[in-house]
């Protein structure tokens, strides 16, 4: 009976690990060629690192690329997603309650690079209205409007 229970719990542990691995978003790398839009999110100003993901296909907007690459997004209470206030829960509610427009010294700035390795260009359009081309790179950095800290991958 003990062997049967031990085998059951071992199988349960393996199944639990497999479920956890399958539930994780596939966002660890840049897109290859024109298979999608690469998204770079720089959390350095919030005590984190830089995370890169791939939105496969041809996302219609920068917001679709951001979420398609596996990131979660929250807007402000007043303006919704016209102002991205949080990416993956950062900044926290204690850092910014996300009621109105974020301050000019602490907001998610939005950037584009036409291809991998190209220079970052500050977006003149909002992420909800910009249509990134497959093969391009989208960048997000928190702070006072500084570009992501890495070259477009």
C-alpha positions in Angstrom: 0.0 0.0 0.0 2.9 2.4 0.8 4.4 1.8 -2.6 1.1 2.5 -4.3 0.7 5.8 -2.3 4.3 6.8 -3.0 3.8 6.1 -6.7 0.5 8.1 -6.7 2.1 11.1 -5.0 5.1 11.0 -7.3 2.8 11.0 -10.3 0.8 13.8 -8.8 4.0 15.9 -8.2 5.1 15.4 -11.9 1.6 16.3 -13.1 1.6 19.5 -11.0 5.0 20.5 -12.4 3.8 19.9 -15.9 0.7 22.0 -15.4 2.7 24.8 -13.9 5.2 24.8 -16.9 2.4 24.7 -19.4 0.6 27.6 -17.7 3.6 29.9 -18.1 3.4 32.3 -21.1 5.9 31.6 -23.9 7.5 35.0 -23.9 11.2 34.5 -23.2 12.7 35.4 -26.6 12.5 37.9 -29.4 10.5 37.0 -32.5 12.5 35.4 -35.4 12.4 37.5 -38.6 8.9 38.6 -39.5 7.1 36.0 -37.5 5.7 38.6 -35.2 6.4 41.8 -33.2 9.1 41.7 -30.5 8.2 43.5 -27.3 10.8 44.8 -24.8 9.7 45.9 -21.3 12.3 47.6 -19.1 11.4 47.4 -15.4 14.8 48.7 -14.3 13.5 51.9 -12.7 11.1 49.8 -10.7 13.8 47.5 -9.4 13.5 44.8 -12.1 15.2 43.8 -15.3 14.4 43.8 -18.9 11.9 41.3 -20.2 11.5 40.4 -23.9 8.6 38.6 -25.5 7.1 37.8 -28.9 3.6 38.6 -30.1 3.2 36.1 -32.9 1.6 37.2 -36.1 0.5 40.7 -37.0 -1.0 42.4 -33.9 -3.3 45.3 -34.8 -2.1 47.7 -32.1 0.8 48.2 -29.8 -1.4 47.2 -26.9 -2.3 43.9 -28.7 1.5 43.3 -29.2 2.1 44.0 -25.5 -0.6 41.5 -24.4 0.2 39.1 -27.2 3.8 38.9 -25.9 2.4 37.7 -22.5 2.3 41.0 -20.5 -0.6 42.2 -18.5 -1.7 45.8 -18.8 -3.8 48.2 -16.7 -4.8 51.7 -17.6 -5.9 54.6 -15.5 -9.3 54.9 -13.9 -10.1 58.1 -15.7 -8.7 57.4 -19.2 -8.6 53.6 -19.4 -5.9 52.2 -21.6 -5.3 55.6 -23.3 -2.6 55.8 -20.6 -0.8 52.5 -19.7 -0.4 52.7 -16.0 0.8 49.2 -15.1 2.6 46.4 -16.9 2.7 43.1 -15.1 1.4 44.9 -12.0 4.1 47.5 -11.9 4.2 50.1 -10.6 2.3 49.0 -7.6 -0.8 50.7 -6.3 1.2 52.2 -3.5 3.6 53.8 -6.1 0.8 55.0 -8.4 -2.9 54.6 -7.7 -3.6 54.9 -11.5 -6.5 57.4 -11.2 -5.4 60.1 -13.7 -2.6 60.6 -16.2 0.7 59.4 -14.7 3.2 62.1 -13.8 5.9 63.1 -16.4 8.6 61.8 -14.2 7.1 58.3 -13.7 5.2 56.8 -16.6 5.5 54.0 -19.2 7.1 55.5 -22.2 6.4 53.8 -25.6 9.1 53.3 -28.2 9.6 51.7 -31.6 12.5 50.2 -33.5 11.9 49.3 -37.2 14.1 46.2 -37.0 16.3 44.3 -34.6 19.3 46.4 -33.7 17.8 49.7 -34.9 17.7 52.8 -32.7 14.7 53.4 -30.5 12.3 56.2 -31.6 9.8 57.7 -29.1 6.3 57.0 -30.2 4.2 59.9 -31.4 1.1 57.7 -31.3 -0.6 55.9 -28.5 -0.2 52.2 -28.2 -4.0 51.7 -28.8 -3.7 53.4 -32.2 -0.2 52.4 -33.5 0.0 49.4 -35.8 3.4 47.7 -35.5 4.6 45.8 -38.5 5.7 42.2 -38.2 9.5 42.1 -37.7 9.5 45.4 -35.8 10.3 45.9 -32.1 8.1 47.7 -29.5 9.7 49.1 -26.4 8.4 50.1 -23.0 10.4 51.8 -20.2 9.3 53.2 -16.9 10.6 56.6 -15.8 10.8 60.0 -17.2 10.8 59.1 -20.9 14.1 57.3 -21.3 14.3 54.6 -23.9 14.7 50.9 -22.9 18.1 50.2 -21.6 18.9 47.6 -24.2 19.3 47.7 -28.0 16.3 46.4 -29.9 16.9 42.6 -29.9 
